Amino acid sequence: MHRMRARRSHRFHHDDPGSESDSSTPWTASMRHKFREENEYRGASFWMDCYEKVSKTAEKYKRATEEHKREIEDLKAKNFFLRLWIQTDHDDLGGRSHDPGFSDVVLFAAEDGPNGGQSKPVLAHRAVLASRSPVFKAMLEHEVKESQSNTIKISEVSYDALRAFVNYLYCAEAFLDQQMAYDLLALAERYQVVHLKAYCEKFLVSKLKWDNSIVNYAFAHQHNAKLLLKAALSLIIVNKDKLKKRPEYSELIKKDPCLVVELLEACLAKQENTACSTGTI
């Protein structure tokens, strides 16, 4: 029994490079040191790989969570927008559906019809317009021409844009392209439909690029679209060396020189702020 234990003990010392064995072991002190260094290196590398993988997963989760939060906020805003109709006293409809056949107000695009006249009618309900827009509400509540005639003429808008605008007031949905987003944002600004304005603004920001940044900057300035204005300005500043070569810039100088001055001042202010934050001045 004693001999067996001795053999086992000898075998253990022979196989373990980290153990303190007698002179019969083939592992020298330098070999044991090298073995330990290699294993420590492997361990550090393993944990670093684990850390990087976990960090990437955490970053993906964070981005997904932020995206979900934005979607939830958008849904909440849409729900609030649509709920206004439910909270409104809509006895004017006599319990009937929202079918245009039961409408009590007519909207026209004032200059989009044949020979520059008014367009085809867009039918709606007073209660819906008033619940969605404070401007329509004020218009329809007071003894003004639109309220008495139940007719609303809207200038500087196409029939398609007007129809899309009224449709949005009912269902909070719109199919956008670049031009429709411009038209609906302008209408939303005019009639204070905040949810629609934010919806169009986000769409335009997603389509923003250097080629259309100057046009979008001017449009955003005109309609107080702060999110679009900031995004367009950032893109212009990045490409400020190319600014004078753009035909849109030359056209803007002729149409609105004051806005060009504001644009250049904003570029200089941004450049100064960047220089201060980096300590280059």
VOGU-3710 file (C-alpha; in Angstrom, 3 decimals, decimal comma):
1> mhrmrarrsh> 0,000/0,000/0,000  2,823/2,382/0,902  4,607/1,669/-2,415  1,375/2,324/-4,409  0,900/5,680/-2,713  4,503/6,560/-3,443  4,092/5,711/-7,121  0,906/7,801/-7,351  2,641/10,686/-5,629  5,594/10,406/-7,988
11> rfhhddpgse> 3,314/10,350/-11,037  1,449/13,444/-9,789  4,668/15,411/-9,378  5,878/14,248/-12,773  2,763/15,437/-14,624  2,177/18,720/-12,839  4,567/21,393/-14,077  3,410/23,725/-11,363  4,288/21,453/-8,461  7,482/21,561/-6,535
21> sdsstpwtas> 8,999/18,188/-7,419  12,385/16,672/-6,726  15,301/16,544/-9,151  13,898/13,477/-10,926  11,122/15,539/-12,630  11,801/16,571/-16,260  10,237/20,038/-15,680  12,857/22,638/-14,866  12,067/25,897/-13,103  12,221/27,853/-16,383
31> mrhkfreene> 9,809/25,410/-18,053  7,341/25,710/-15,188  7,543/29,502/-15,385  6,931/29,462/-19,146  3,998/27,068/-18,729  2,371/29,342/-16,157  2,874/32,443/-18,323  1,270/30,740/-21,321  -1,739/29,643/-19,294  -2,120/33,073/-17,761
41> yrgasfwmdc> -2,016/34,573/-21,271  -4,600/32,076/-22,510  -6,804/32,926/-19,553  -6,613/36,672/-20,200  -7,347/36,151/-23,886  -10,324/33,937/-23,086  -11,836/36,482/-20,695  -11,187/39,308/-23,144  -13,059/37,409/-25,863  -15,924/36,806/-23,440
51> yekvsktaek> -15,971/40,479/-22,487  -16,082/41,614/-26,128  -18,902/39,201/-26,977  -20,932/40,236/-23,949  -20,292/43,923/-24,711  -21,521/43,505/-28,291  -24,622/41,669/-27,087  -25,295/44,358/-24,485  -24,904/47,099/-27,111  -27,357/45,350/-29,454
61> ykrateehkr> -29,801/44,956/-26,586  -29,419/48,636/-25,689  -30,083/49,739/-29,270  -33,089/47,423/-29,521  -34,422/48,726/-26,206  -34,046/52,340/-27,315  -35,770/51,550/-30,610  -38,625/49,853/-28,751  -38,934/52,863/-26,455  -39,217/55,179/-29,471
71> eiedlkaknf> -41,837/52,917/-31,020  -43,796/52,885/-27,766  -43,643/56,679/-27,517  -44,838/56,977/-31,124  -47,719/54,606/-30,406  -48,642/56,538/-27,271  -48,671/59,798/-29,230  -50,760/58,214/-31,975  -53,163/56,753/-29,413  -53,548/60,130/-27,723
81> flrlwiqtdh> -54,135/61,789/-31,081  -56,867/59,310/-32,017  -58,394/59,323/-28,523  -59,254/62,995/-28,931  -62,073/61,932/-31,238  -63,488/59,546/-28,653  -63,420/62,241/-25,963  -65,120/64,768/-28,210  -68,892/65,085/-28,006  -69,798/63,930/-31,509
91> ddlggrshdp> -73,585/63,985/-31,280  -73,477/66,081/-34,456  -73,127/62,793/-36,330  -76,225/61,340/-34,692  -74,338/58,154/-33,881  -73,628/57,568/-37,558  -70,398/56,311/-39,034  -67,488/58,401/-40,331  -68,544/57,678/-43,884  -68,184/60,810/-46,061
101> gfsdvvlfaa> -71,875/60,423/-46,934  -72,697/61,764/-43,470  -70,238/64,668/-43,633  -71,180/68,168/-42,528  -68,213/70,189/-43,827  -66,447/70,367/-47,197  -62,809/71,280/-47,843  -61,339/72,459/-51,152  -57,805/72,994/-52,403  -58,388/76,577/-53,491
111> edgpnggqsk> -56,188/76,690/-56,602  -55,793/73,050/-57,628  -58,898/72,576/-59,748  -59,510/73,062/-63,486  -58,207/76,383/-64,830  -56,773/77,249/-61,436  -60,119/77,058/-59,641  -60,995/75,066/-56,563  -60,455/71,339/-56,564  -62,827/68,467/-56,080
121> pvlahravla> -64,384/68,492/-52,603  -62,886/66,619/-49,673  -65,687/65,688/-47,277  -65,243/65,613/-43,501  -66,973/66,071/-40,149  -66,795/69,254/-38,081  -66,326/67,306/-34,845  -63,304/65,450/-36,226  -61,625/68,582/-37,582  -62,236/70,462/-34,341
131> srspvfkaml> -60,900/67,628/-32,170  -57,700/67,294/-34,211  -56,771/70,917/-34,872  -57,110/73,954/-32,592  -57,153/76,125/-35,711  -60,121/74,251/-37,197  -61,762/74,297/-33,767  -61,536/78,090/-33,527  -62,673/78,444/-37,127  -65,756/76,232/-36,732
141> ehevkesqsn> -66,816/77,427/-33,292  -67,046/81,109/-34,174  -69,369/82,897/-36,546  -66,989/83,135/-39,474  -67,606/82,482/-43,148  -66,316/78,897/-43,017  -68,515/78,052/-40,043  -71,655/79,491/-41,615  -71,138/77,948/-45,036  -69,577/74,671/-43,827
151> tikisevsyd> -66,984/75,183/-46,552  -63,249/75,564/-46,005  -60,957/76,663/-48,833  -57,258/75,998/-48,308  -54,702/77,806/-50,459  -51,243/76,691/-51,575  -52,003/72,991/-51,383  -52,748/70,251/-53,900  -55,910/68,180/-53,866  -53,903/65,011/-53,178
161> alrafvnyly> -52,144/66,611/-50,212  -55,415/67,944/-48,813  -57,069/64,555/-49,124  -54,088/62,885/-47,415  -54,210/65,534/-44,677  -57,892/64,978/-43,927  -57,394/61,219/-44,033  -54,622/61,552/-41,440  -56,982/63,436/-39,135  -59,180/60,328/-39,065
171> caeafldqqm> -56,678/57,460/-38,857  -53,236/58,986/-38,044  -51,673/57,311/-41,082  -50,102/58,679/-44,253  -48,149/57,245/-47,176  -45,215/59,570/-47,643  -42,763/60,414/-50,350  -40,513/63,469/-50,254  -43,021/65,915/-51,757  -45,984/64,631/-49,767
181> aydllalaer> -43,960/64,957/-46,564  -43,217/68,608/-47,422  -46,881/69,317/-48,196  -48,263/67,593/-45,102  -45,692/69,166/-42,775  -46,658/72,610/-44,087  -50,353/71,849/-43,505  -49,632/70,399/-40,069  -47,733/73,554/-39,129  -50,529/75,791/-40,413
191> yqvvhlkayc> -53,300/73,916/-38,583  -51,210/72,937/-35,531  -51,491/69,179/-35,956  -48,409/68,414/-33,882  -48,410/64,633/-34,300  -48,487/64,862/-38,102  -45,746/67,482/-38,149  -43,441/65,268/-36,071  -44,254/62,274/-38,289  -43,330/64,145/-41,494
201> ekflvsklkw> -40,250/65,682/-39,910  -38,854/62,284/-38,923  -39,438/61,029/-42,462  -37,587/63,998/-43,993  -34,660/63,562/-41,591  -34,406/59,917/-42,672  -34,149/61,050/-46,315  -31,651/63,808/-45,619  -28,373/63,854/-47,586  -25,851/66,436/-48,718
211> dnsivnyafa> -27,570/66,985/-52,067  -30,842/68,118/-50,427  -29,511/69,554/-47,163  -29,689/73,225/-48,228  -33,246/72,896/-49,523  -34,276/71,099/-46,340  -32,575/73,721/-44,174  -34,537/76,509/-45,866  -37,787/74,528/-45,656  -37,249/73,670/-41,980
221> hqhnaklllk> -36,509/77,311/-41,175  -39,701/78,433/-42,908  -41,911/75,935/-41,059  -40,149/75,904/-37,673  -39,155/72,245/-38,004  -36,396/72,202/-35,401  -35,391/68,550/-35,716  -34,978/68,815/-39,483  -33,236/72,182/-39,162  -30,635/70,788/-36,765
231> aalsliivnk> -29,992/67,680/-38,876  -29,650/69,693/-42,103  -27,334/72,211/-40,448  -25,058/69,438/-39,154  -24,766/68,019/-42,663  -24,037/71,441/-44,153  -21,304/72,096/-41,587  -19,616/68,785/-42,398  -19,604/69,766/-46,092  -19,069/73,538/-45,650
241> dklkkrpeys> -16,104/73,545/-48,065  -18,459/72,437/-50,861  -21,240/74,878/-49,938  -20,493/77,640/-52,444  -20,415/75,155/-55,321  -24,044/74,095/-54,795  -26,600/75,769/-57,122  -29,136/75,664/-54,272  -26,825/77,913/-52,243  -26,593/80,497/-55,049
251> elikkdpclv> -30,361/80,400/-55,445  -30,856/80,854/-51,699  -28,603/83,942/-51,737  -30,953/85,549/-54,280  -34,204/84,484/-52,601  -33,357/84,879/-48,934  -29,976/86,499/-48,199  -30,914/86,942/-44,529  -31,296/83,184/-44,171  -27,873/82,687/-45,769
261> velleaclak> -26,374/85,025/-43,166  -28,062/82,995/-40,418  -26,741/79,800/-41,963  -23,155/81,081/-42,107  -23,389/82,410/-38,547  -24,636/79,009/-37,393  -21,727/77,320/-39,159  -19,215/79,659/-37,499  -20,808/79,202/-34,077  -20,723/75,438/-34,468
271> qentacstgt> -17,082/75,567/-35,555  -16,154/77,740/-32,554  -17,976/75,416/-30,131  -16,170/72,423/-31,594  -12,819/74,191/-31,310  -13,491/75,121/-27,680  -14,519/71,586/-26,741  -11,386/70,104/-28,337  -9,122/72,825/-26,947  -7,782/73,872/-30,330
281> i> -8,247/77,602/-29,645
//
